[in-house]
Amino acid sequence: MTETKVSVKDVSVYYRSFQAIAGVTLDIPANCITAIIGPSGCGKSTLLRSLNRMTDLVPGARVTGEVCLDGQDIFAPGMDVVDIRRRVGMVFQRPNPFPKSIFDNVAYGPRLQGVRGSALAERVEKSLQASALWDEVKDKLQQSGLALSGGQQQRLCIARALAVDPEVILMDEPCSALDPIATLKIEDLMRQLIADYTIVIVTHNMQQAGRIADYTAFFTVTPQRTGYLEEFGATRQLFALPKSKITEDYVTGRFG
């Protein structure tokens, strides 16, 4: 049985009076890729952001229920939010390198942790190697990260997330701005990374979920625009033999 890394228990998220998602319960397995799919506006990104308390940054946002990381509720009083976000990193939809050198992009987080000197250089190299970018940039570490191609920039952002030694990586449609070749590089990278990390990815691309995800969560939405989890399971089972008619309609393209 696969160990659970993140356990979501009856989680609802509100933006002031609007309920964005309702009563979500699922267990995210360790060292696997879990994809979250569903129509626009069903709360996929909202759930993703609740997994490292980025919802705290939205004025008027409120989360009920529990999100347990290794059995500890990250919303419990006294939890260190900075440490939670170190342990649960985020890669966004569009590559967002800092206007700094490639080296300084990756070194940013470790420097905040007090890493210096040769240990910092080793951390940067290790993170760039883990993100499959080292061979392409090792001779131009002082060049701007903004000078890289879109796919390289996204791998730089993955390296930046890896540099603070996380346990979970959240990815919010990380390939939506990339061409097919760059997308396949990111997908290959994700499959390599789960040897050491747990990955949760939001994607609109069902073919991508089918290619890379071990488990898939299908979200849909009520007439009141509140998102909820319709079905969760092993990806092959969910796509081939979904338990829900709504899931079947969505994965076969009849959803409307």
Secondary structure, DSSP 8 states (H G I E B T S, - for coil): ---EEEEEEEEEEEETTEEEEEEEEEEEETTSEEEEE-STTSSHHHHHHHTTTGGGGSTTEEEEEEEEETTEETTSTT--HHHHHHHEEEE-SS----SSBHHHHHHHHHHHTT--HHHHHHHHHHHHHHTT-HHHHTT-TTSBGGGS-HHHHHHHHHHHHHTT--SEEEEESTTTTS-HHHHHHHHHHHHHHTTT-EEEEE-S-HHHHHHH-SEEEEEEE-TTS-EEEEEEEEHHHHHHS-SSHHHHHHHTT---
